[in-house]
Amino acid sequence: MKKTFDAVKMMRDIRTRLSRRYTEHPELLQRDLEEVRRKHGFPEPQAPRTTHAVAEPAAPYGKPGEIQKD
């Protein structure tokens, strides 16, 4: 049976076309994203929250790099 519709080829073509468009005109990506957010009611992205630095765990057998003597 012969395929009449190739979804994989279609998605590759769309991805390639959008990649070229946004590579040549990066400002279009931002404009399109804002339009989609407005259309679908998504909130504006927020700045990432800062997290507290996590201390590195202490070495289980002395200082890192220290050679243990038996």
Residue pairs with C-beta under 8 A, 6 or more apart in sequence:
21 28
22 28
22 29
36 42
37 43
37 44
59 66
61 68
62 68
